[in-house]
Amino acid sequence: MESAAEALRLAFAVLVFVMALSIAMFMFSQARETADIVLGASDNQRYYEPIQTGTENRIVGFETVIPTVYKYDKERYKVTFKTGTYDATTDTVTITGPLEIYTTESNQKLWNEDYVNDYDGTTNSASGTEKRICSLDLVEETQRNEPWVGNTDEIKKHLDAIFSGGEYVLPQYSADSGNTLDYSGNPLEVERNSDSKFVEQIGKITTTEERVDDITGVTGNKTTTKVIITYILIN
């Protein structure tokens, strides 16, 4: 009996060890991924290049915008929204400014020092007060410490709230706690803006950063490319 009990205690100890090791490896992986995201956005040697998808501007509605937006975190591209005008005679688009999707409730003092709000191109953790957001970008959301970052289900719930004009329940609270972000009246609320039309523009940003090889100690440049999809509201 004592041998059997000892064997059970040993098996239980091994099980606990394996579970703890698995959790530690998962947390390390998540931390490494977050660090890579932040570091990848910290270099200012960036170059924007349009990607030509045709000879004419592409006019789209929510049937195109919605499925594109729901993949932004998985595909790691950026979706940004602007306001503008469109001249069908000359097929000319004029961007007039950023289009606010929502106002972030994140603590600005906790923003990563390299983050810059592209709504105005200047506000960061140390200066400015602009908290209006015009883009969906996992890198920028990580730098702002948004509550849905790192959880695929929460990212979907957040997008659901934007497109429905509903409320996003902060994940650390229960649904009936009242701790929510209200997205009613935003320009991507489909029911209120079902006739909206956008000009779709696709480009890419090429970033070059200097890195030192951990093994050889040789310094070299690493170049990464990120796709940016811009939707310009024209009506």
C-alpha positions in Angstrom: 0.0 0.0 0.0 2.8 2.4 0.9 4.5 1.7 -2.4 1.3 2.4 -4.3 0.8 5.6 -2.4 4.3 6.7 -3.1 3.9 5.9 -6.8 0.8 8.0 -6.9 2.5 10.9 -5.2 5.4 10.6 -7.6 3.1 10.5 -10.6 1.2 13.5 -9.4 4.4 15.5 -8.8 5.5 14.7 -12.4 2.2 15.8 -13.7 2.3 19.1 -11.8 5.9 19.6 -13.1 4.9 19.0 -16.7 1.9 21.4 -16.4 4.1 24.1 -14.9 6.7 23.7 -17.6 4.1 23.9 -20.3 2.6 27.1 -18.8 6.1 28.6 -18.5 6.9 27.8 -22.1 3.6 29.3 -23.3 4.2 32.5 -21.3 7.7 32.8 -22.6 6.5 32.4 -26.2 3.8 35.0 -25.7 6.3 37.4 -24.1 8.8 36.8 -26.9 6.1 37.5 -29.5 5.1 40.7 -27.9 8.7 41.8 -27.6 9.3 41.1 -31.3 6.2 43.1 -32.2 7.3 46.1 -30.2 10.9 46.0 -31.4 9.9 45.6 -35.0 8.1 48.9 -34.8 10.8 50.9 -33.0 13.0 51.8 -36.1 12.2 54.9 -38.0 13.8 53.9 -41.3 10.5 53.2 -43.0 9.5 53.6 -46.7 6.0 53.5 -48.0 5.3 52.1 -51.5 1.9 51.8 -53.2 1.0 48.3 -54.6 -0.7 48.7 -57.9 -3.7 46.4 -58.1 -5.1 47.9 -61.4 -5.3 51.0 -63.5 -8.4 52.3 -61.7 -9.3 53.0 -58.1 -11.3 50.2 -56.5 -14.6 51.3 -54.9 -15.8 48.9 -52.3 -18.4 48.5 -49.6 -18.7 46.7 -46.3 -18.8 43.4 -48.1 -15.1 43.9 -48.7 -14.1 45.9 -45.7 -15.5 43.5 -43.1 -13.7 40.2 -44.1 -10.4 42.2 -44.6 -10.6 43.7 -41.1 -11.3 40.4 -39.4 -8.0 39.0 -40.7 -5.8 42.0 -39.7 -4.4 40.3 -36.6 -3.8 36.9 -38.2 -2.2 38.3 -41.4 -0.3 41.0 -39.4 -1.3 43.8 -41.8 -2.5 47.3 -40.9 -5.9 48.6 -41.9 -6.3 52.4 -41.7 -9.3 54.6 -42.4 -9.4 58.0 -43.9 -12.0 60.5 -45.2 -11.9 61.9 -48.7 -13.5 62.8 -52.0 -13.7 60.9 -55.2 -14.0 62.3 -58.7 -15.4 59.6 -61.0 -14.7 61.6 -64.1 -11.0 61.7 -63.5 -10.8 58.7 -61.2 -9.1 61.0 -58.6 -9.1 60.4 -54.9 -8.3 63.2 -52.4 -7.7 62.3 -48.8 -9.1 65.0 -46.4 -8.1 63.5 -43.1 -8.2 60.5 -40.7 -11.5 58.7 -39.9 -12.0 58.1 -36.2 -13.1 54.5 -35.5 -13.0 54.8 -31.7 -11.3 56.6 -28.8 -8.8 54.5 -26.9 -9.3 54.2 -23.2 -5.8 52.8 -22.6 -3.5 54.6 -20.2 -1.3 56.9 -22.2 1.4 56.9 -19.6 1.8 53.1 -20.2 2.2 53.4 -24.0 5.4 52.1 -25.4 7.9 55.0 -25.9 8.2 54.2 -29.6 4.4 54.4 -30.3 3.1 57.3 -32.3 -0.6 57.7 -32.9 -1.1 57.9 -36.7 -4.3 59.8 -36.2 -2.2 63.0 -35.9 1.3 61.5 -36.3 2.7 63.1 -33.2 1.0 61.9 -30.0 2.9 59.3 -28.0 3.4 58.4 -24.4 5.3 61.6 -23.6 3.5 64.3 -25.5 0.1 65.2 -26.9 -3.4 64.2 -25.9 -4.8 62.7 -29.1 -6.5 59.4 -28.2 -8.7 59.0 -31.3 -7.8 55.9 -33.3 -8.1 55.5 -37.1 -6.3 52.2 -37.6 -6.4 48.6 -36.7 -2.9 47.3 -36.2 -1.7 44.6 -33.8 1.6 46.3 -33.3 0.1 49.7 -32.4 -2.5 48.0 -30.1 0.3 46.1 -28.4 2.2 49.3 -27.9 -0.9 50.9 -26.3 -1.6 47.9 -24.1 -5.1 47.5 -25.4 -7.1 44.8 -23.4 -7.9 42.6 -26.3 -4.3 42.1 -27.4 -3.0 38.5 -27.2 -6.4 36.9 -27.3 -8.0 35.9 -30.6 -11.4 35.7 -29.1 -11.2 39.1 -27.5 -10.0 40.7 -30.8 -13.1 39.2 -32.6 -15.4 40.5 -29.8 -13.8 43.9 -30.2 -14.4 43.9 -33.9 -17.9 42.6 -33.4 -18.7 45.6 -31.2 -17.3 48.1 -33.8 -19.3 46.7 -36.7 -22.5 46.3 -34.7 -22.2 49.6 -32.9 -22.4 47.7 -29.6 -20.4 47.5 -26.4 -17.1 45.7 -25.8 -16.9 44.2 -22.4 -13.5 44.6 -20.9 -12.1 41.0 -20.5 -11.1 41.4 -16.8 -14.8 42.1 -15.9 -18.1 40.2 -16.0 -20.6 41.0 -18.7 -23.0 42.7 -16.3 -20.4 44.8 -14.5 -20.9 47.8 -16.7 -17.2 48.0 -17.6 -17.6 48.4 -21.3 -16.4 50.4 -24.3 -19.4 51.9 -26.2 -19.0 51.9 -30.0 -22.4 53.2 -30.9 -22.4 55.8 -33.7 -19.0 54.9 -35.1 -18.6 55.2 -38.9 -18.1 51.4 -39.3 -21.4 50.6 -37.6 -22.9 48.6 -40.5 -26.6 49.0 -39.8 -26.4 52.8 -39.7 -23.9 53.2 -42.6 -24.8 50.3 -44.9 -24.5 52.5 -48.0 -21.0 53.7 -47.3 -18.5 53.4 -50.0 -14.7 53.4 -49.7 -11.8 53.7 -52.1 -9.4 50.8 -51.3 -5.7 51.4 -51.6 -3.0 48.8 -50.8 0.6 49.6 -50.1 3.5 48.4 -48.1 6.0 49.8 -45.7 9.6 48.5 -45.8 11.5 48.8 -42.6 15.3 48.5 -42.3 16.8 48.0 -38.9 20.3 47.3 -37.8 20.9 44.1 -35.8 23.9 42.3 -34.3 24.1 38.6 -34.8 24.1 36.8 -31.4 26.5 34.2 -32.6 29.0 35.9 -34.9 28.7 39.5 -33.5 28.5 40.8 -37.0 26.3 43.8 -37.5 23.9 43.8 -40.5 20.6 45.2 -41.7 17.3 43.3 -41.5 14.6 44.4 -43.8 10.9 43.6 -43.2 7.8 44.5 -45.2 4.3 45.1 -43.9 1.2 45.6 -45.9 -1.1 48.6 -45.2 -4.6 48.6 -46.5 -6.3 52.0 -46.6 -10.0 52.6 -46.8 -11.0 56.1 -47.8 -14.7 56.9 -47.0 -16.1 58.9 -49.9 -19.8 59.3 -49.1 
